[in-house]
């Protein structure tokens, strides 16, 4: 459930409450002297600098295993299909002639 920040308009006190969206709506209706404060969220990570998320070797290995199970899929083209270079070259020639 999300956490919301509220402010009491009489006292000026700010506080957090964890509740569902429906509960938040009911809470604001039953407490007219309370208003919700929108708090900016802090984001951190490579995606902010345009680098993109980094994937570890385990992810690439798992994608390779999935690609082996589905050798004709686009995933196999991207992550490899466990084939030898000769098999890959032969497939690229066949693909070229099929186009």
C-alpha atoms as a printed R data frame, in Angstrom:
   type eleno elety resid chain resno       x       y       z
1  ATOM     1    CA   UNK     A     1   0.000   0.000   0.000
2  ATOM     2    CA   UNK     A     2   1.209   3.515  -0.688
3  ATOM     3    CA   UNK     A     3   2.179   5.986   2.010
4  ATOM     4    CA   UNK     A     4   0.623   9.439   1.815
5  ATOM     5    CA   UNK     A     5   1.734  12.662   3.505
6  ATOM     6    CA   UNK     A     6  -0.966  14.814   5.064
7  ATOM     7    CA   UNK     A     7  -1.036  18.246   6.678
8  ATOM     8    CA   UNK     A     8  -3.412  19.425   9.378
9  ATOM     9    CA   UNK     A     9  -4.500  22.935   8.300
10 ATOM    10    CA   UNK     A    10  -5.208  24.067  11.898
11 ATOM    11    CA   UNK     A    11  -1.956  23.031  13.549
12 ATOM    12    CA   UNK     A    12   0.318  22.845  10.499
13 ATOM    13    CA   UNK     A    13   1.504  19.363  11.530
14 ATOM    14    CA   UNK     A    14   2.591  17.024   8.757
15 ATOM    15    CA   UNK     A    15   2.335  13.259   9.084
16 ATOM    16    CA   UNK     A    16   2.410  10.085   6.985
17 ATOM    17    CA   UNK     A    17  -0.238   7.382   6.736
18 ATOM    18    CA   UNK     A    18  -0.172   4.091   4.859
19 ATOM    19    CA   UNK     A    19  -3.504   3.289   3.243
20 ATOM    20    CA   UNK     A    20  -5.134   2.268  -0.004
21 ATOM    21    CA   UNK     A    21  -6.336   4.832  -2.526
22 ATOM    22    CA   UNK     A    22  -9.944   4.180  -1.525
23 ATOM    23    CA   UNK     A    23  -9.099   4.655   2.154
24 ATOM    24    CA   UNK     A    24  -7.287   7.910   1.297
25 ATOM    25    CA   UNK     A    25 -10.377   9.261  -0.467
26 ATOM    26    CA   UNK     A    26 -12.586   8.391   2.533
27 ATOM    27    CA   UNK     A    27 -10.034   9.850   4.959
28 ATOM    28    CA   UNK     A    28  -9.916  13.192   3.127
29 ATOM    29    CA   UNK     A    29 -13.734  13.372   2.990
30 ATOM    30    CA   UNK     A    30 -14.141  12.666   6.716
31 ATOM    31    CA   UNK     A    31 -11.323  15.038   7.755
32 ATOM    32    CA   UNK     A    32 -12.022  18.402   6.048
33 ATOM    33    CA   UNK     A    33  -9.193  20.175   7.897
34 ATOM    34    CA   UNK     A    34  -6.601  17.781   6.462
35 ATOM    35    CA   UNK     A    35  -5.030  18.116   3.041
36 ATOM    36    CA   UNK     A    36  -2.719  15.807   1.164
37 ATOM    37    CA   UNK     A    37   0.793  17.024   0.418
38 ATOM    38    CA   UNK     A    38   2.374  15.832  -2.805
39 ATOM    39    CA   UNK     A    39   5.956  14.869  -2.039
40 ATOM    40    CA   UNK     A    40   8.411  14.652  -4.932
41 ATOM    41    CA   UNK     A    41  10.062  11.277  -5.181
42 ATOM    42    CA   UNK     A    42  13.791  10.803  -5.511
43 ATOM    43    CA   UNK     A    43  14.953   8.606  -8.346
44 ATOM    44    CA   UNK     A    44  18.443   7.254  -8.593
45 ATOM    45    CA   UNK     A    45  20.042   5.033 -11.138
46 ATOM    46    CA   UNK     A    46  21.805   4.775 -14.442
47 ATOM    47    CA   UNK     A    47  18.621   5.445 -16.395
48 ATOM    48    CA   UNK     A    48  18.727   9.097 -15.301
49 ATOM    49    CA   UNK     A    49  22.101   9.645 -16.889
50 ATOM    50    CA   UNK     A    50  21.158   7.991 -20.167
51 ATOM    51    CA   UNK     A    51  23.406   5.006 -19.579
52 ATOM    52    CA   UNK     A    52  20.598   2.506 -19.176
53 ATOM    53    CA   UNK     A    53  20.229  -0.308 -16.696
54 ATOM    54    CA   UNK     A    54  23.006  -2.832 -16.491
55 ATOM    55    CA   UNK     A    55  22.184  -6.534 -16.604
56 ATOM    56    CA   UNK     A    56  24.305  -9.133 -14.902
57 ATOM    57    CA   UNK     A    57  25.734 -12.312 -16.384
58 ATOM    58    CA   UNK     A    58  23.025 -14.447 -14.816
59 ATOM    59    CA   UNK     A    59  20.336 -12.627 -16.749
60 ATOM    60    CA   UNK     A    60  22.209 -13.044 -20.028
61 ATOM    61    CA   UNK     A    61  22.802 -16.722 -19.269
62 ATOM    62    CA   UNK     A    62  19.096 -17.284 -18.576
63 ATOM    63    CA   UNK     A    63  18.148 -15.481 -21.788
64 ATOM    64    CA   UNK     A    64  20.579 -17.757 -23.632
65 ATOM    65    CA   UNK     A    65  18.885 -20.830 -22.130
66 ATOM    66    CA   UNK     A    66  15.483 -19.567 -23.215
67 ATOM    67    CA   UNK     A    67  16.875 -18.822 -26.673
68 ATOM    68    CA   UNK     A    68  18.159 -22.409 -26.935
69 ATOM    69    CA   UNK     A    69  14.665 -23.705 -26.226
70 ATOM    70    CA   UNK     A    70  13.245 -21.441 -28.956
71 ATOM    71    CA   UNK     A    71  15.907 -21.317 -31.684
72 ATOM    72    CA   UNK     A    72  13.727 -19.635 -34.319
73 ATOM    73    CA   UNK     A    73  12.584 -16.772 -32.087
74 ATOM    74    CA   UNK     A    74  13.860 -13.185 -32.158
75 ATOM    75    CA   UNK     A    75  15.235 -13.853 -28.676
76 ATOM    76    CA   UNK     A    76  17.532 -16.483 -30.193
77 ATOM    77    CA   UNK     A    77  18.803 -13.898 -32.674
78 ATOM    78    CA   UNK     A    78  19.602 -11.489 -29.857
79 ATOM    79    CA   UNK     A    79  21.009 -13.772 -27.160
80 ATOM    80    CA   UNK     A    80  22.313 -16.646 -29.222
81 ATOM    81    CA   UNK     A    81  20.909 -20.080 -29.645
82 ATOM    82    CA   UNK     A    82  23.811 -22.290 -28.613
83 ATOM    83    CA   UNK     A    83  24.696 -22.949 -32.231
84 ATOM    84    CA   UNK     A    84  28.164 -23.049 -33.705
85 ATOM    85    CA   UNK     A    85  29.436 -20.259 -35.952
86 ATOM    86    CA   UNK     A    86  28.966 -22.484 -39.016
87 ATOM    87    CA   UNK     A    87  25.328 -23.108 -38.094
88 ATOM    88    CA   UNK     A    88  24.749 -19.412 -37.515
89 ATOM    89    CA   UNK     A    89  26.341 -18.524 -40.866
90 ATOM    90    CA   UNK     A    90  24.209 -21.130 -42.668
91 ATOM    91    CA   UNK     A    91  21.055 -19.749 -41.011
92 ATOM    92    CA   UNK     A    92  21.935 -16.196 -42.042
93 ATOM    93    CA   UNK     A    93  22.374 -17.346 -45.665
94 ATOM    94    CA   UNK     A    94  19.005 -19.109 -45.604
95 ATOM    95    CA   UNK     A    95  17.370 -16.040 -44.039
96 ATOM    96    CA   UNK     A    96  18.921 -13.827 -46.702
97 ATOM    97    CA   UNK     A    97  17.516 -16.006 -49.524
98 ATOM    98    CA   UNK     A    98  14.080 -16.177 -47.899
99 ATOM    99    CA   UNK     A    99  13.794 -12.377 -48.001
